[in-house]
Amino acid sequence: MSFNTISVIGLGYIGLPTAAVIASRKQKVVGVDVNQHAVDTINKGEIHIVEPDLDIAVHAAVTQGYLRATATPEPADAFMIAVPTPFIHDPEGQSHTADLKYIKAASQALAPVLKKGDLVVLESTSPVGATEQMAAWLAEARPDLTFPQTHGEGSDIRIAHCPERVLPGHVMRELIENDRVIGGMTDACSKRACELYEIFVQGSCIATTARTAEMAKLTENSFRDVNIAFANELSTICHELDISVWELISLANRHPRVNILQPGAGVGGHCIAVDPWFIVDACPEQARLIRTAREVNDDKPKWVLERVKTQLEQYHQANPDIRRSDLTVACLGVAFKPDIDDLRESPALGIARAISDLGCHVQVVEPNIHELPTQLDTGNTQLATLDEALTQADILCILVKHKPFIKATEAIKAKPSVIDAVGLLA
């Protein structure tokens, strides 16, 4: 059975590329987002986020009539939910429990247009049990329909979880090429969801249970987090022992069974910096290694900040007549990884904000954004070009390995005070 109309709810870094890729298969797609600016931008055939090749795909899909955006869900044969799952707000920042309010809101919004035979897939990275919770919210809103948790294989509505597993900057390719883990609440749910993804996925669609699919995504990102933590911990150890961590890793990786990752300023993004905590929150006594890795990576920005403080103090000692407010620190990069505009959970962004609290003037050099993020609107921080930073800053702090910075390596090396958190100068 085919899908006449597919609805993608949440048109952000995952939802919009997914909608565009499906529409490129000449499928009618209705995208839904609460952000009216995003809706209006997409309907003009333009994009509101940065992702290579996405602009071309969206323009073609809209122009050809296969993609349309709206703020209100409309009837469809399949609904794919790709909304955020942040932590529950905690004034002290100590909560690591997933906030499912956006999934709940999406469920309640689409529930009125559900009909017998529809498929609902949760793509949002979620703690184990979230798909079942979504199904419960849908059932509560539509008691006239039956759902897998009560009617099993014979339910009116099919429910599944299929986590995204793409790399920002390569989303358009990986959405198509990567294998997908598809977890239905029943075998019939898995089968129907596989039919949906086989429209555009060239990789394998592997069926499993909803809970296993949820845990698979959390496991993938926890694996990466643990390995990054090893590299980040090595970098702090090598700093104490006066060893180049970049040379050390290069040498160690010559072993045929060793592949150490590169350290950085921390770990960011909506996945790796968040997902491991969902496992820790669910099983705090068992997830000891996963917790420790998260703590190591969360502490890395503090370590970078301490190096900035040390440089500032050394500058004052050498120039006692200069006030702190007369000094300029340039932060090269505030995105969470190279060559994208995504600031979610970015350690670099947090470091830049903390540096501004030190009383110096801060220049933010981020070639992928066009205005200063609200988090950095502190009065002593400004968006600057790389040329301005190279000529005006007293201290350079390299936080992200963007391509324009790599091209300017020799000019950056010429500066007397440089803190390199990402190995640009190694």
C-alpha positions in Angstrom: 0.0 0.0 0.0 1.5 3.3 -1.1 1.6 6.6 0.7 -0.3 9.4 -1.0 0.8 12.1 1.4 3.6 12.1 4.0 3.7 14.7 6.8 7.0 15.7 8.5 6.4 17.5 11.8 9.3 19.7 12.8 11.3 21.3 10.0 14.7 21.8 11.6 18.1 20.2 10.9 16.6 16.7 10.5 12.9 17.3 9.5 13.5 19.7 6.6 16.2 17.5 4.9 14.0 14.5 5.4 11.0 16.2 3.9 13.1 17.4 0.9 14.6 14.0 0.2 11.2 12.3 0.3 9.7 15.0 -2.0 12.6 14.5 -4.4 11.1 11.0 -4.9 8.0 12.7 -6.3 6.1 12.1 -3.1 3.6 14.7 -1.8 5.1 16.0 1.5 3.5 18.5 3.9 5.9 19.9 6.4 4.7 21.3 9.7 6.4 23.7 12.0 5.3 26.1 14.7 7.9 28.6 13.5 6.0 30.8 11.0 9.2 32.2 9.6 10.4 28.7 8.8 7.1 27.9 7.1 7.1 31.1 5.0 10.8 30.7 4.1 10.3 27.1 2.9 7.2 28.0 0.9 9.3 30.5 -1.0 11.6 27.6 -1.9 14.3 28.8 0.5 15.8 27.4 3.7 16.3 28.9 7.2 19.2 26.6 8.2 22.6 25.8 6.8 23.2 22.4 5.3 25.1 21.7 2.1 22.8 20.9 -0.9 19.6 21.4 1.1 18.8 24.7 -0.6 18.8 23.0 -4.0 16.6 20.1 -2.9 14.1 22.4 -1.1 13.9 24.8 -4.0 13.3 22.0 -6.5 10.7 20.2 -4.3 8.7 23.4 -3.7 8.9 24.6 -7.3 7.7 21.2 -8.6 4.8 21.1 -6.1 5.9 18.2 -4.0 6.7 20.1 -0.8 4.6 22.5 1.1 5.0 23.9 4.6 2.2 24.8 7.1 1.9 25.6 10.8 -1.0 23.2 11.3 -1.0 19.4 10.7 -3.2 18.2 7.8 -4.4 14.7 6.9 -1.7 12.4 5.6 -1.0 8.6 5.4 2.2 8.8 7.4 3.5 11.3 10.0 7.2 11.6 10.9 7.8 13.5 14.1 11.3 15.2 14.3 11.1 17.6 17.2 13.6 18.4 20.0 13.9 16.4 23.2 15.9 18.7 25.5 16.4 18.2 29.2 13.7 19.2 31.6 14.5 22.8 32.7 16.4 23.0 36.0 17.5 26.4 37.3 20.8 24.8 38.5 21.3 23.0 35.2 21.5 19.6 36.9 18.6 17.8 35.3 19.4 15.1 32.8 15.8 13.8 32.3 14.4 14.1 28.8 11.6 16.7 28.3 9.1 15.1 26.0 6.8 18.2 25.9 7.5 18.8 22.2 6.7 15.2 21.3 3.5 15.5 23.3 2.6 18.8 21.6 3.2 17.3 18.2 1.1 14.2 19.1 -1.8 16.4 20.3 -1.5 18.6 17.2 -1.7 15.7 14.7 -4.2 13.5 16.6 -7.3 15.3 15.2 -6.3 14.5 11.6 -5.5 10.8 12.2 -7.5 8.2 10.3 -7.6 4.4 10.3 -4.5 3.0 8.5 -2.2 5.9 9.3 1.4 5.4 10.4 3.1 7.6 13.0 6.9 7.4 13.3 8.9 9.1 16.1 12.3 10.2 14.7 13.3 12.4 17.7 16.1 10.9 19.7 14.3 9.8 22.8 14.8 7.8 26.0 13.6 4.2 26.1 9.8 4.2 26.3 9.1 7.5 24.6 7.5 5.8 21.6 5.1 4.0 23.9 4.3 7.3 25.7 3.6 9.0 22.3 1.2 6.2 21.5 -0.5 6.7 24.8 -1.0 10.4 24.1 -2.4 9.7 20.7 -4.8 7.1 22.1 -5.9 9.5 24.8 -6.7 12.1 22.1 -8.4 9.7 19.8 -10.4 7.1 21.7 -12.3 6.3 18.5 -9.2 4.7 17.0 -7.3 1.6 18.2 -3.5 1.6 18.9 -0.8 -1.1 19.2 -0.6 -1.0 23.0 -4.2 -2.3 23.2 -5.0 -4.0 19.9 -1.6 -5.3 18.8 -1.2 -6.3 15.2 -4.8 -5.4 14.4 -4.6 -1.7 15.5 -6.0 1.1 13.4 -2.9 3.1 13.8 0.7 1.9 13.2 3.4 3.3 15.6 7.2 3.0 15.2 10.5 4.7 16.2 13.2 5.3 13.6 16.0 7.5 15.0 18.0 9.6 12.6 21.7 8.9 12.4 23.2 11.5 10.1 26.3 13.8 10.3 25.6 17.5 10.1 27.2 18.8 6.9 26.5 15.5 5.1 22.8 15.1 6.0 21.5 15.0 2.4 23.8 12.1 1.5 23.5 10.1 4.7 19.7 10.3 4.8 19.8 8.2 1.6 22.9 6.0 2.1 22.8 5.1 5.8 21.1 2.0 7.2 18.0 2.7 9.3 17.0 0.9 12.5 13.2 0.8 12.5 11.4 -0.3 15.7 7.7 -0.9 15.5 5.4 -1.5 18.5 4.3 -4.6 16.6 5.6 -6.5 13.6 2.9 -4.9 11.4 4.1 -1.5 12.6 7.7 -2.3 11.7 6.7 -3.6 8.3 4.6 -0.5 7.5 7.4 1.9 8.7 10.0 0.0 6.5 7.7 0.6 3.5 7.9 4.3 4.3 11.7 4.5 4.6 12.3 2.3 1.6 10.9 5.2 -0.5 14.1 7.1 -0.1 16.7 5.0 1.8 19.2 3.1 -0.2 20.8 1.5 2.9 19.2 -1.4 4.7 16.0 -0.9 6.8 16.4 -3.2 9.8 13.3 -4.0 11.8 13.3 -4.4 15.5 11.2 -3.3 18.5 10.6 0.3 19.4 12.5 0.1 22.7 15.5 -1.5 21.0 15.5 1.2 18.3 15.4 3.9 20.9 18.3 2.3 22.8 20.3 1.8 19.6 20.5 5.5 18.9 21.5 6.2 22.5 24.1 3.5 22.4 25.6 4.8 19.2 26.1 8.3 20.6 27.3 7.0 24.0 29.9 4.9 22.2 31.2 8.0 20.4 31.0 10.1 23.6 33.1 7.6 25.5 35.8 7.6 22.8 35.8 11.4 22.6 36.2 11.5 26.4 39.3 9.4 26.2 40.9 11.8 23.7 39.8 14.8 25.8 41.2 13.3 28.9 44.5 12.6 27.1 44.7 16.2 26.1 44.6 17.5 29.7 47.1 14.8 30.8 49.5 15.7 28.0 49.2 19.4 28.8 50.4 18.7 32.4 53.3 16.5 31.1 54.3 19.0 28.4 53.6 16.6 25.6 51.9 17.4 22.3 48.7 15.4 22.4 48.3 15.7 18.7 51.7 14.1 18.0 51.0 11.5 20.7 47.7 10.4 19.1 49.3 10.4 15.6 52.0 8.0 16.9 49.6 5.8 18.9 47.3 5.5 15.9 50.0 3.8 14.0 49.2 0.7 16.0 47.0 -1.4 13.7 44.3 -1.8 16.4 44.3 1.7 17.8 42.2 4.6 16.5 42.1 7.4 19.0 39.8 10.4 18.1 40.9 14.0 18.1 40.3 16.1 21.3 38.4 19.3 21.2 36.9 22.0 23.3 34.2 19.7 24.5 31.2 17.9 23.0 28.2 19.6 21.5 25.2 19.1 19.3 21.8 17.8 20.2 22.8 14.2 20.2 26.2 13.2 21.6 26.1 15.8 24.4 22.6 14.8 25.4 21.8 11.2 24.6 24.1 9.4 27.0 22.4 11.2 29.9 19.1 9.5 28.9 20.8 6.1 29.6 22.3 7.4 32.9 18.9 8.8 33.9 17.3 5.4 33.2 19.9 3.2 34.9 22.1 5.4 37.2 23.7 2.5 39.1 24.7 0.6 36.0 25.8 3.4 33.6 29.1 4.2 35.4 31.4 4.5 32.4 28.9 6.4 30.4 28.4 8.9 33.2 32.1 9.4 33.7 32.6 10.0 30.0 29.9 12.6 30.0 31.5 14.3 33.0 34.9 14.3 31.3 33.5 15.9 28.2 31.3 18.4 30.1 34.4 19.5 32.1 36.6 20.1 29.0 35.2 23.6 28.3 36.1 24.6 31.9 39.6 23.4 31.3 39.8 25.6 28.1 38.5 28.5 30.1 41.2 28.1 32.7 43.9 28.3 29.9 42.3 31.6 28.8 42.4 32.9 32.3 46.1 31.9 32.6 46.9 33.7 29.4 45.1 36.8 30.6 47.0 36.8 33.9 50.3 36.4 32.0 49.4 39.3 29.8 48.7 41.5 32.8 52.0 40.5 34.5 53.9 41.5 31.4 51.8 44.7 30.9 50.7 45.8 34.4 49.3 49.2 33.2 46.8 47.6 30.9 43.2 47.1 32.3 41.3 43.9 31.7 38.7 45.8 29.7 41.4 47.0 27.3 42.2 43.4 26.3 40.5 41.6 23.4 40.1 37.8 23.2 39.0 36.4 19.8 37.0 33.2 19.9 37.4 31.4 16.6 34.2 29.4 16.1 31.1 29.0 18.3 29.3 26.2 16.3 29.4 22.8 17.9 31.4 21.3 15.0 33.3 22.5 11.9 31.6 24.2 8.9 28.0 24.3 10.1 25.8 27.0 11.8 24.4 24.7 14.5 24.9 26.1 18.0 23.0 23.5 19.9 24.8 22.4 23.1 28.0 24.0 21.7 30.9 24.0 24.1 32.5 26.8 22.1 29.5 29.0 22.6 29.6 28.4 26.3 33.3 29.2 26.4 32.8 32.4 24.6 30.1 33.4 27.0 32.3 32.6 30.0 35.2 34.6 28.5 32.9 37.6 28.2 32.3 37.4 32.0 36.0 37.8 32.6 35.7 41.5 31.8 37.7 41.6 28.5 36.4 42.5 25.1 35.4 39.4 23.1 35.4 39.0 19.3 33.4 36.1 18.0 34.6 34.8 14.6 31.9 32.4 13.2 31.8 32.4 9.4 28.6 30.4 9.4 26.3 32.9 11.2 25.3 36.4 10.3 24.3 37.8 13.7 25.5 37.5 17.3 23.7 34.8 19.2 21.5 36.1 22.0 23.5 34.1 24.5 26.5 36.3 23.7 24.7 39.7 23.7 26.6 40.8 26.8 27.6 44.3 25.8 31.3 43.5 25.5 31.0 40.9 22.7 30.8 41.5 19.0 30.7 39.4 15.8 34.0 39.9 13.9 35.8 38.8 10.8 38.9 36.7 10.9 40.9 39.6 9.6 39.7 41.8 12.4 40.6 39.2 15.0 44.0 38.7 13.5 44.8 42.4 13.6 43.0 43.5 16.8 42.9 40.6 19.3 45.5 40.2 22.0 44.6 36.5 22.5 43.2 34.0 20.0 41.3 31.1 21.2 40.7 28.4 18.5 37.5 26.5 19.5 36.3 25.1 16.2 38.3 23.8 13.2 36.4 25.7 10.4 37.9 25.6 6.9 38.6 29.3 6.8 40.7 29.0 9.9 42.6 26.1 8.4 43.4 28.3 5.4 44.7 31.0 7.7 46.9 28.7 9.8 50.1 30.6 9.1 48.6 33.9 10.0 47.2 32.5 13.2 50.6 30.9 14.1 52.2 34.4 13.8 50.1 35.7 16.7 52.0 35.6 20.0 49.2 34.4 22.2 47.1 31.5 20.8 45.1 28.8 22.7 44.5 25.9 20.3 41.8 23.6 21.7 41.3 21.7 18.4 44.8 21.0 17.0 44.6 23.5 14.2 48.2 24.5 14.6 49.6 21.0 15.3 
